[in-house]
Amino acid sequence: MSPLVWVGIAILILANALYVAAEFGAVGVRRSRVRRLSEEGSTLARRLMPFVETASMLDTYVAVSQVGITLSSLILGALGQATLAVWLAPHLALAAGLEPEVAASAAAIAVLVTLTVLQVVISELVPKSLALQFPTQVALATVLPMQWSLAAFRPFIALLNGSANGLLRLLGMQSGPHRHLHSPQEIDLLIAESRDGGLLEADEQARLHQALQLGQRAARDLMVPRHRVTMLDIASPWDEVVRTVAASPFSRIPVYRGSPEQIVGILRVKDLTTQYVTSGSTSLERLVRPAVRIPADMPADKVLAMLRDQRTHQALVTGEEQRVIGLIAIQDVLATFLEVERRPGDAR
C-alpha cells in the first residue's frame, strides 16, 4: 500500500473536520467579539466580519462548509473503496479462506465501517465540540481556508442555494438565516450555567434574570387598576382641585371628563403649584397635559422603552375599545427589575 494513499485519507479526514469546525464556529461566534477584535487590528477578524455581520453571506459561508463536507466525504469513501478495500480483499481471502467475491464484499464493508467511525469521531464530534467551546478561536483559525474554498466552490454555491430555496418555496416555506436563536427559557438556562461556571456573580445573575423577565410581563400585570388611582374631574372647582392634590401623595394625577374611563390628560402637581403661587386660581383644563397611552398587552421592556422615548414617567393602560383600565409608572416597571415591593403610595 502506497504511503500516498494514507496521506490522502488523512488529508480528507482533516478537511472534513475543518469544514465542520468552520461551520459551527461561524454560526456560534459572537458578532460583538469579532467586531471588537477587528477594531483592535486583527486581520483574521476583519476577514471574518462580513460573514458574521450579514445573514446572506453567512448562508454562503455555511453552504461552502456543506459542500466541503460532502465532497471530502464522497472522495474519502471512493478512495477507500478503490485502494484499501482492493488491498484488503486478498489478505482476507488468504487469512480466512474466503471466496474472492466474499472477501471483496467483506473488505468493502470493513473499510466503509472503519472510515465512517474515523470520520464521525475525528471529523464530526471533535471539531464540533471544539467549535462550541471556543467559537471565536475556531472561527478565526478557519476563515482563511474557508475563503479559499469560497473561491473554489463559488460556481456550485449559487446553484445549490437556488435549488434549495426553490424547493422550500414549493413546500410553502421560506429559507431563514443561520443564527442561534434562543427562547427566554434557554437564555435563562445559559445565564444559570454561566454563574455555575464562575463567569457571573450571584447578584449579576439575579439582575440578568430580572431583566429577562421584563419581556415576559405585560403592562396589565404591572399597572395600578383604575379604581385605585386618584383622579380629578376636569370640571372640578379650583378649591376642590387644591384639596385633592394636597391630600394625595402623587406628583401626577389623571384628569377625566364625564367618567373615569374618559381620561383627557395628566395634571402635574408642579404645574398646579406654580400656577397657584404666581397667578392664583385658573381652570383645570389649562393645566392638563396630554397622556401617553399604551395597550394592556405591551411587554414591560417595551413599556420602559416607550416611557423613556416619550420622556414621561407614566402612561395610561388601555384595554378593549381603548378604554382606560389602569395607570403604569416607570417605578412599576423598575420595581420588577430591581425586585422591590411595589407600594400603592409610591410617588408618581
C-alpha positions in Angstrom: 0.0 0.0 0.0 1.5 3.3 -1.1 2.1 5.9 1.7 0.4 8.5 -0.6 -2.9 6.7 0.0 -2.7 7.1 3.7 -1.7 10.7 3.3 -4.7 11.3 1.1 -7.0 9.7 3.6 -5.6 11.7 6.4 -6.0 15.0 4.4 -9.6 14.2 3.5 -10.5 13.4 7.1 -8.8 16.7 8.3 -10.5 18.6 5.5 -13.9 17.3 6.7 -13.0 18.3 10.3 -12.0 21.8 9.0 -15.4 22.4 7.3 -17.4 21.1 10.3 -15.4 23.3 12.7 -15.7 26.3 10.4 -19.5 26.0 10.2 -20.1 25.7 13.9 -17.5 28.3 14.7 -19.1 30.9 12.3 -22.6 30.3 13.5 -21.7 30.3 17.2 -19.3 33.2 17.3 -20.5 36.5 18.8 -20.5 39.3 16.3 -19.6 41.9 19.0 -16.5 39.9 19.9 -15.4 39.7 16.2 -16.1 43.4 15.7 -14.0 44.3 18.7 -11.1 42.2 17.5 -11.4 43.7 14.1 -11.3 47.2 15.6 -8.2 46.2 17.6 -6.4 45.3 14.4 -6.9 41.6 13.9 -6.6 40.7 10.2 -8.4 37.4 10.6 -11.3 39.2 12.4 -11.6 41.7 9.6 -11.8 38.8 7.1 -14.4 37.1 9.2 -16.5 40.2 9.9 -18.5 40.3 6.7 -19.7 36.7 7.1 -21.0 37.1 10.6 -22.5 40.6 10.0 -24.7 39.7 7.0 -27.1 36.8 7.1 -26.9 36.2 3.3 -23.1 36.0 3.5 -23.3 33.7 6.5 -25.6 31.5 4.4 -23.0 31.3 1.7 -20.3 30.5 4.3 -22.4 27.6 5.7 -23.1 26.4 2.1 -19.4 26.3 1.4 -18.9 24.2 4.6 -21.6 21.8 3.5 -20.1 21.4 0.0 -16.7 20.8 1.5 -18.1 18.2 4.0 -20.0 16.4 1.2 -17.1 16.4 -1.3 -14.5 15.3 1.3 -16.8 12.5 2.5 -17.5 11.2 -1.0 -13.9 11.4 -2.1 -12.8 9.6 1.1 -15.3 6.8 0.5 -14.3 6.4 -3.1 -10.6 6.4 -2.3 -11.1 3.9 0.5 -13.0 1.5 -1.7 -10.6 1.9 -4.6 -7.4 1.4 -2.6 -7.9 0.0 0.9 -10.7 -2.4 0.0 -8.8 -3.7 -3.0 -5.7 -4.1 -0.9 -7.5 -5.8 2.0 -9.6 -8.3 0.0 -6.8 -10.8 -0.9 -5.5 -10.7 2.6 -8.9 -11.6 4.0 -9.3 -14.3 1.4 -6.0 -15.8 2.4 -6.4 -15.4 6.1 -10.0 -16.6 6.4 -10.2 -18.9 3.4 -12.9 -16.9 1.8 -14.0 -16.9 -1.8 -12.7 -13.8 -3.8 -16.2 -12.3 -4.2 -17.0 -12.8 -0.5 -13.6 -11.4 0.5 -14.1 -8.3 -1.7 -17.5 -7.7 -0.1 -16.2 -8.2 3.4 -13.2 -5.9 2.7 -15.6 -3.2 1.3 -17.8 -3.3 4.4 -14.8 -3.3 6.8 -13.3 -0.3 5.1 -16.6 1.6 5.0 -17.2 1.0 8.7 -13.7 1.9 9.7 -13.7 5.1 7.6 -17.1 6.1 8.9 -16.1 5.7 12.5 -12.9 7.7 11.9 -14.9 10.4 10.1 -17.6 10.6 12.8 -15.1 10.9 15.6 -12.3 12.9 14.1 -14.2 14.9 11.5 -17.5 15.5 13.3 -17.6 15.1 17.1 -14.2 16.5 17.9 -14.3 19.7 15.7 -17.9 20.3 16.7 -17.1 20.2 20.4 -14.1 22.5 19.9 -16.1 25.0 17.9 -18.9 25.1 20.5 -16.4 25.6 23.4 -14.1 28.0 21.5 -16.2 29.6 18.7 -14.1 32.7 18.4 -10.8 31.0 18.1 -12.1 28.3 15.8 -13.9 30.8 13.5 -10.7 32.9 13.2 -8.5 29.9 12.6 -10.6 28.6 9.8 -11.5 31.8 8.0 -8.6 31.7 5.5 -9.1 28.2 4.2 -12.9 28.9 4.1 -12.2 32.0 1.9 -10.1 29.8 -0.5 -12.9 27.3 -0.5 -15.4 30.0 -1.3 -13.4 31.0 -4.3 -13.2 27.4 -5.5 -16.8 26.4 -4.8 -18.4 29.6 -5.9 -19.9 28.2 -9.1 -21.7 25.5 -7.1 -23.0 27.7 -4.3 -25.4 29.7 -6.3 -26.8 26.6 -8.0 -27.2 24.7 -4.7 -28.7 27.7 -2.8 -31.0 28.4 -5.6 -32.2 24.8 -5.8 -32.7 24.6 -2.0 -34.7 27.9 -1.9 -36.8 26.8 -4.9 -37.6 23.5 -3.2 -38.5 25.4 0.0 -40.8 27.7 -1.9 -42.5 24.6 -3.5 -43.2 23.4 0.1 -44.6 26.8 1.0 -41.6 27.6 3.3 -39.0 30.4 3.4 -35.3 29.9 4.0 -34.1 31.6 7.2 -30.7 33.0 8.3 -28.3 30.7 10.1 -28.4 32.1 13.6 -28.6 30.6 17.0 -32.0 31.7 18.3 -32.8 31.1 21.9 -36.1 31.2 23.8 -36.2 33.2 27.0 -36.1 29.9 29.0 -33.0 28.9 27.1 -31.3 32.2 27.8 -32.2 31.9 31.5 -30.6 28.5 31.5 -27.5 29.9 29.8 -27.3 32.6 32.5 -27.5 30.0 35.2 -24.8 27.9 33.6 -22.6 30.9 33.3 -23.0 31.5 37.0 -22.2 27.8 37.8 -19.1 28.1 35.6 -17.9 31.1 37.6 -18.4 33.7 34.8 -21.2 35.5 36.7 -21.6 36.5 40.3 -24.9 35.7 42.1 -26.1 39.3 42.0 -25.2 39.6 38.4 -27.3 36.5 37.6 -30.2 37.9 39.5 -30.1 41.2 37.6 -29.9 39.5 34.3 -32.8 37.1 35.3 -35.0 40.1 36.2 -34.1 41.9 33.0 -35.1 38.8 31.1 -38.4 38.7 32.9 -39.4 42.2 31.7 -40.1 40.9 28.3 -42.5 38.2 29.8 -44.6 40.6 31.8 -47.3 42.8 30.2 -48.4 46.2 31.2 -51.6 44.9 32.7 -49.5 42.8 35.1 -47.7 45.9 36.5 -50.3 48.7 36.3 -52.3 50.2 39.1 -56.0 49.4 38.4 -58.1 52.4 37.5 -60.3 52.1 40.6 -57.2 52.6 42.8 -55.9 55.7 41.0 -56.6 59.1 42.4 -58.3 61.2 39.7 -59.9 64.6 39.1 -62.9 65.7 37.1 -61.9 68.4 34.7 -65.0 70.3 35.8 -63.9 70.3 39.5 -63.8 73.8 41.2 -60.4 75.2 41.9 -60.7 74.8 45.7 -61.6 71.1 45.3 -58.6 70.6 43.0 -56.2 72.1 45.5 -57.7 70.0 48.4 -57.4 66.8 46.3 -53.8 67.5 45.3 -52.8 68.4 48.9 -54.2 65.2 50.2 -52.6 63.0 47.5 -49.1 61.6 47.7 -48.8 61.5 43.9 -47.0 64.0 41.8 -49.1 63.4 38.7 -52.9 62.9 38.7 -55.0 61.8 35.8 -57.9 64.1 34.8 -61.1 62.8 33.3 -64.1 64.3 31.6 -67.5 62.9 32.5 -66.5 59.5 33.7 -63.2 58.0 34.9 -63.0 55.9 31.7 -62.7 59.1 29.7 -59.3 60.4 30.8 -58.2 63.5 28.9 -54.7 64.1 30.4 -52.5 64.4 33.4 -52.2 67.2 35.9 -48.7 67.7 37.2 -48.6 68.9 40.8 -45.6 71.1 40.0 -47.7 73.0 37.3 -50.6 73.4 39.8 -48.2 74.8 42.5 -46.6 77.2 40.0 -50.0 78.5 38.9 -51.2 78.8 42.5 -48.1 80.8 43.6 -47.8 83.1 40.6 -51.3 83.7 39.3 -53.8 82.2 41.6 -56.8 80.1 40.5 -57.5 79.1 36.9 -59.4 76.4 35.1 -58.1 72.9 35.4 -58.3 72.4 31.7 -55.5 74.9 31.1 -53.1 72.8 33.3 -53.8 69.4 31.9 -51.0 67.8 29.8 -51.5 65.0 27.2 -51.2 61.5 28.4 -49.3 58.7 26.8 -51.5 55.6 26.1 -50.3 52.0 25.8 -52.1 48.7 25.2 -52.6 46.4 28.1 -50.7 43.6 26.4 -47.5 45.6 25.7 -44.4 43.8 27.2 -42.8 45.6 30.1 -39.5 46.1 28.4 -41.2 47.9 25.6 -43.2 49.9 28.1 -39.9 51.0 29.7 -38.5 52.0 26.2 -41.7 54.0 25.3 -41.7 55.9 28.6 -38.0 56.7 28.0 -38.6 57.8 24.4 -41.6 59.9 25.3 -39.8 61.4 28.3 -42.6 60.8 30.7 -42.9 59.0 34.0 -46.3 57.3 33.5 -48.8 56.2 30.9 -52.4 55.2 30.7 -53.1 51.5 30.1 -56.0 50.8 27.7 -58.0 47.7 27.1 -60.8 46.9 24.8 -62.3 49.8 22.8 -59.4 52.0 24.0 -60.9 52.3 27.5 -58.5 53.2 30.2 -58.2 50.3 32.7 -55.2 51.5 34.7 -52.1 53.5 35.1 -48.5 52.4 34.9 -45.5 54.4 36.1 -41.8 53.9 35.4 -41.4 52.9 39.0 -43.8 49.9 38.5 -41.6 48.6 35.7 -38.3 49.2 37.5 -39.7 47.5 40.6 -39.9 44.3 38.7 -36.3 44.6 37.6 -35.0 45.6 41.0 -37.1 43.1 42.9 -38.5 45.8 45.2 -42.0 45.7 46.5 -44.4 48.0 44.7 -46.4 50.1 47.1 -49.6 51.9 46.2 -48.4 55.1 47.8 -45.2 55.5 45.8 -44.9 58.9 44.3 -45.9 59.2 40.6 
